[in-house]
Amino acid sequence: MSLSSRMYREAAQAADVVREQLQTNAASVARIGALLREMKPHAVVTCARGSSDNAATFAKYLIESHAKILTSSAAPSLSSLYEAQPDLRGVVFIAISQSGKSPDLLASTEAAKRGGALVIALCNSIDSPLTQLADHVVPLCAGVEMSVAATKSYIASLTAVVHLVASWTANQELLDALQQCPAQLEQAWSLDWTAAVPALTRATNLYVVGRGFGLGIAQEVALKLKETCGLHAEAFSAAEVKHGPMALVKLGFPVLMLSQNDESRAGIAALANDFVLRGAEVLLAGITAERALSLPTIAANPAIEPILMVESFYRMATALALARGFNPDKPPHLNKVTETL
């Protein structure tokens, strides 16, 4: 594996990023959490693109399971193209972005403010147009990220979401688990997932399956495999993959499954056995099954385990990109900042 890869070097920084983030944001996130408890919002709307939108999927599951508040993803085109003006009084609008510059994200945030929402920005650029619009800002603290493929900034988005929700709900167990995350990320980075590389080097299609807190991570894994490895990967919930996509699974079809240790695990384990019986080449993180390749993971709080899995995946993805003849730092046709209108 080439240590000259920017993607590799930046992903390796995730533990230090999260350590700094938790220290930097401790007081401000506690204040935002207290404000949200006092506000008692009746809904949350998230807004993001790309990897940040995968973090928003994670946020939906965490907010609805812990704060018990309905959470929905905004469609930025409704503001940037159709000039829709929703009524968002009593709603929290969470915008997640690395650059804070995408025009459609800014249009949606402006519309949210006009509609009466409380706007919270999770952003890596603290002087961006997005942070200037927001009522409250949670800096991601990921530092400069040069690789087109986001790694440490994605993980920083996930931990910022956990920090915000844990503070909002005064969940000490989750706050304590988050404090352990930097050290666990260091362990996760050292785990060897390269046993998956031979199975995926010649693959043309792949399913990535997760559920609950793991679904947004499955979406991120699939996105990174497209971006950096030229591999057509699609993410599915374990609850949805049988509704049509299973028809494509045949002998040798690769499936990567991610399972955190919560109520979703039994269903994912049963689905893994179904894939094995169909002759699929099954790669498992978090569970084991006969005739499947198990990838090492770190045991942690169920909301933290998927974050650790994606850190281990990033290291493997760099090796896979090189094995498939791709430069992970220069995905074809992509730029670091995508300015969608």
Sequence and secondary structure as in RCSB ss.txt:
>XXXX:A:sequence
MSLSSRMYREAAQAADVVREQLQTNAASVARIGALLREMKPHAVVTCARGSSDNAATFAKYLIESHAKILTSSAA
PSLSSLYEAQPDLRGVVFIAISQSGKSPDLLASTEAAKRGGALVIALCNSIDSPLTQLADHVVPLCAGVEMSVAA
TKSYIASLTAVVHLVASWTANQELLDALQQCPAQLEQAWSLDWTAAVPALTRATNLYVVGRGFGLGIAQEVALKL
KETCGLHAEAFSAAEVKHGPMALVKLGFPVLMLSQNDESRAGIAALANDFVLRGAEVLLAGITAERALSLPTIAA
NPAIEPILMVESFYRMATALALARGFNPDKPPHLNKVTETL
>XXXX:A:secstr
  TT HHHHHHTTHHHHHHHHHHHHHHHHHHHHHHHHHH  SEEEEE  HHHHHHHHHHHHHHHHHT   EEE  
THHHHTT      TTEEEEEEESSS  HHHHHHHHHHHHTT EEEEEES TTSHHHHH SEEEE       SSS 
 HHHHHHHHHHHHHHHHHTT HHHHHHHHHHHHHHHHHHHS  GGGHHHHHT SEEEEEE GGGHHHHHHHHHHH
HHHH  EEEEEETTTTTTTGGGG  TT EEEEE  SSTTHHHHHHHHHHHHHTT EEEEES   TTSEEE     
 TTTHHHHHHHHHHHHHHHHHHHTT  TTS TT  SS    
